[in-house]
Amino acid sequence: MNTFEFKNLVKNLKNSLKQRTFFKTLRKEVETGANGTQDYVVKKGINKDTIATTKQ
């Protein structure tokens, strides 16, 4: 392996490490049920303000 190939290898490894750390720090966690996507609350009737389930 000559020095040119070695320098390219080191450069590619450095760039890939930089990309991995960049994406790792910018990733945000998703809040489940943030906009009512997880549970549905009944708004009318005798079961008002209760969470609707699919179980019957």
MARDO-413382 format. One line per field, with one value per atom (N, C-alpha, C): x, y, z; residue in three letters; residue number from 1; atom name. Coordinates in nm, 4 decimals. Atoms other than C-alpha are relative to their C-alpha. Layout:
! MARDO-413382
east	[X,...]
north	[Y,...]
up	[Z,...]
res	[ALA,...]
n	[NUM,...]
atom	[CA,...]
! end
This chain:
! MARDO-413382
east	[0.0851,0.0000,0.0902,-0.0827,0.1501,-0.0612,0.0445,0.1137,-0.1277,0.1216,-0.1534,-0.1242,0.1121,-0.3830,-0.0238,0.0123,-0.3121,-0.0662,0.0611,-0.3999,-0.1478,0.1412,-0.7260,-0.0791,0.0665,-0.8107,-0.0256,0.0138,-0.7501,-0.1045,0.0972,-0.9508,-0.1426,0.1333,-1.2468,-0.0471,0.0365,-1.2395,-0.0366,0.0277,-1.2304,-0.1369,0.1293,-1.5267,-0.1156,0.1081,-1.7340,-0.0241,0.0154,-1.6668,-0.0690,0.0611,-1.7609,-0.1493,0.1405,-2.0872,-0.0787,0.0714,-2.1806,-0.0251,0.0199,-2.1262,-0.0961,0.0905,-2.3086,-0.1449,0.1374,-2.6193,-0.0447,0.0360,-2.6072,-0.0420,0.0320,-2.6143,-0.1236,0.1148,-2.8829,-0.1302,0.1201,-3.1279,-0.0851,0.0908,-3.4322,-0.0928,0.0942,-3.6542,-0.1409,0.1383,-4.0178,-0.0842,0.0873,-4.2764,-0.1266,0.1156,-4.5412,-0.1265,0.1271,-4.8958,0.0027,-0.0155,-4.7877,-0.1224,0.1147,-5.0784,-0.1244,0.1161,-5.3319,0.0067,-0.0124,-5.1948,-0.0027,-0.0059,-5.1701,-0.1370,0.1298,-5.5051,-0.1053,0.1107,-5.8449,-0.0889,0.0831,-6.0492,-0.1424,0.1406,-6.4280,-0.0477,0.0387,-6.5828,-0.1483,0.1442,-6.9580,-0.0519,0.0659,-7.1876,0.0320,-0.0161,-7.1801,0.1462,-0.1417,-6.8118,0.0884,-0.0731,-6.7031,0.1314,-0.1332,-6.3323,0.0667,-0.0704,-6.2325,0.0756,-0.0818,-5.9749,-0.0652,0.0606,-6.1243,0.1060,-0.0885,-5.9690,-0.0673,0.0571,-6.0173,-0.0533,0.0511,-6.0938,-0.1492,0.1458,-6.4619,-0.0437]
north	[-0.1169,0.0000,0.1239,-0.1203,0.3286,0.1112,-0.1079,0.6572,0.0669,-0.0609,0.7899,-0.0793,0.0866,0.4920,0.0099,-0.0087,0.5156,0.1307,-0.1292,0.8869,0.0005,0.0088,0.8188,-0.0852,0.0873,0.5374,0.0743,-0.0763,0.7583,0.1096,-0.1067,1.0408,-0.0544,0.0612,0.8100,-0.0448,0.0421,0.6667,0.1194,-0.1206,1.0138,0.0583,-0.0522,1.1272,-0.0868,0.0873,0.8211,0.0122,-0.0188,0.8652,0.1322,-0.1309,1.2316,-0.0051,0.0124,1.1453,-0.0759,0.0792,0.8798,0.0806,-0.0800,1.1136,0.1152,-0.1095,1.3943,-0.0463,0.0506,1.1837,-0.0463,0.0473,1.0406,0.1159,-0.1137,1.3841,0.0744,-0.0740,1.5300,-0.0785,0.0816,1.2426,0.0379,-0.0379,1.3382,-0.1164,0.1033,1.1071,0.0439,-0.0279,1.0819,-0.0207,0.0103,1.1461,-0.0747,0.0801,0.8738,0.0621,-0.0562,0.9986,0.1503,-0.1437,1.3606,0.0770,-0.0709,1.4724,-0.0882,0.0870,1.2127,-0.1173,0.1090,0.9480,-0.1370,0.1304,0.6744,-0.0422,0.0325,0.6866,0.0997,-0.0860,0.8256,0.0196,-0.0313,1.0009,0.0239,-0.0155,0.9708,0.1362,-0.1364,1.3183,0.0174,-0.0107,1.2500,-0.1322,0.1212,1.0025,-0.0310,0.0380,0.8126,-0.0291,0.0287,0.7231,0.1194,-0.1215,1.0841,0.0061,-0.0162,1.1565,-0.1321,0.1245,0.7908,-0.0368,0.0398,0.6335,-0.1193,0.1084,0.4183,-0.1059,0.1106,0.0760,-0.0864,0.0911,-0.1897,-0.1266,0.1176,-0.4547,0.0152,-0.0063,-0.5404,-0.1084]
up	[0.0000,0.0000,0.0000,0.0056,-0.1011,0.0863,-0.0888,0.0854,-0.0503,0.0548,-0.1513,0.0405,-0.0406,-0.0834,0.1503,-0.1447,0.2873,0.0423,-0.0322,0.2976,-0.0352,0.0379,0.1116,0.0986,-0.0971,0.3511,0.1307,-0.1242,0.6556,-0.0173,0.0265,0.4978,-0.0017,0.0053,0.4253,0.1379,-0.1350,0.7766,0.0870,-0.0774,0.9267,-0.0378,0.0451,0.7131,0.0460,-0.0432,0.7976,0.1508,-0.1441,1.1695,0.0299,-0.0180,1.1435,-0.0323,0.0375,0.9655,0.1059,-0.1012,1.2240,0.1264,-0.1204,1.5172,-0.0263,0.0363,1.3350,0.0034,0.0022,1.2739,0.1384,-0.1333,1.6245,0.0895,-0.0859,1.7880,-0.0474,0.0516,1.5605,0.0033,-0.0028,1.5962,0.1205,-0.1083,1.8041,0.0321,-0.0400,2.0024,-0.0341,0.0339,1.9036,0.1248,-0.1157,2.1715,-0.0417,0.0381,2.1505,0.0562,-0.0422,2.1672,0.0138,-0.0165,2.1302,-0.0484,0.0562,1.9128,-0.0025,-0.0079,2.0172,-0.0949,0.0958,1.7860,0.0659,-0.0648,2.0460,0.0538,-0.0600,2.2271,-0.0461,0.0385,2.1358,0.1215,-0.1156,2.4051,-0.0499,0.0358,2.3823,0.0482,-0.0330,2.3735,0.0297,-0.0250,2.3891,0.0536,-0.0478,2.5601,0.1439,-0.1402,2.8849,0.0355,-0.0253,2.8460,-0.0316,0.0304,2.8033,0.0792,-0.0587,2.8768,0.0392,-0.0214,2.8738,-0.1269,0.1139,2.6480,-0.0674,0.0767,2.3746,-0.0321,0.0341,2.3210,-0.1046,0.1002,2.0545,0.0639,-0.0693,2.3160,0.0257,-0.0240,2.3468,0.0930]
res	[MET,MET,MET,ASN,ASN,ASN,THR,THR,THR,PHE,PHE,PHE,GLU,GLU,GLU,PHE,PHE,PHE,LYS,LYS,LYS,ASN,ASN,ASN,LEU,LEU,LEU,VAL,VAL,VAL,LYS,LYS,LYS,ASN,ASN,ASN,LEU,LEU,LEU,LYS,LYS,LYS,ASN,ASN,ASN,SER,SER,SER,LEU,LEU,LEU,LYS,LYS,LYS,GLN,GLN,GLN,ARG,ARG,ARG,THR,THR,THR,PHE,PHE,PHE,PHE,PHE,PHE,LYS,LYS,LYS,THR,THR,THR,LEU,LEU,LEU,ARG,ARG,ARG,LYS,LYS,LYS,GLU,GLU,GLU,VAL,VAL,VAL,GLU,GLU,GLU,THR,THR,THR,GLY,GLY,GLY,ALA,ALA,ALA,ASN,ASN,ASN,GLY,GLY,GLY,THR,THR,THR,GLN,GLN,GLN,ASP,ASP,ASP,TYR,TYR,TYR,VAL,VAL,VAL,VAL,VAL,VAL,LYS,LYS,LYS,LYS,LYS,LYS,GLY,GLY,GLY,ILE,ILE,ILE,ASN,ASN,ASN,LYS,LYS,LYS,ASP,ASP,ASP,THR,THR,THR,ILE,ILE,ILE,ALA,ALA,ALA,THR,THR,THR,THR,THR,THR,LYS,LYS,LYS,GLN,GLN,GLN]
n	[1,1,1,2,2,2,3,3,3,4,4,4,5,5,5,6,6,6,7,7,7,8,8,8,9,9,9,10,10,10,11,11,11,12,12,12,13,13,13,14,14,14,15,15,15,16,16,16,17,17,17,18,18,18,19,19,19,20,20,20,21,21,21,22,22,22,23,23,23,24,24,24,25,25,25,26,26,26,27,27,27,28,28,28,29,29,29,30,30,30,31,31,31,32,32,32,33,33,33,34,34,34,35,35,35,36,36,36,37,37,37,38,38,38,39,39,39,40,40,40,41,41,41,42,42,42,43,43,43,44,44,44,45,45,45,46,46,46,47,47,47,48,48,48,49,49,49,50,50,50,51,51,51,52,52,52,53,53,53,54,54,54,55,55,55,56,56,56]
atom	[N,CA,C,N,CA,C,N,CA,C,N,CA,C,N,CA,C,N,CA,C,N,CA,C,N,CA,C,N,CA,C,N,CA,C,N,CA,C,N,CA,C,N,CA,C,N,CA,C,N,CA,C,N,CA,C,N,CA,C,N,CA,C,N,CA,C,N,CA,C,N,CA,C,N,CA,C,N,CA,C,N,CA,C,N,CA,C,N,CA,C,N,CA,C,N,CA,C,N,CA,C,N,CA,C,N,CA,C,N,CA,C,N,CA,C,N,CA,C,N,CA,C,N,CA,C,N,CA,C,N,CA,C,N,CA,C,N,CA,C,N,CA,C,N,CA,C,N,CA,C,N,CA,C,N,CA,C,N,CA,C,N,CA,C,N,CA,C,N,CA,C,N,CA,C,N,CA,C,N,CA,C,N,CA,C,N,CA,C,N,CA,C,N,CA,C]
! end
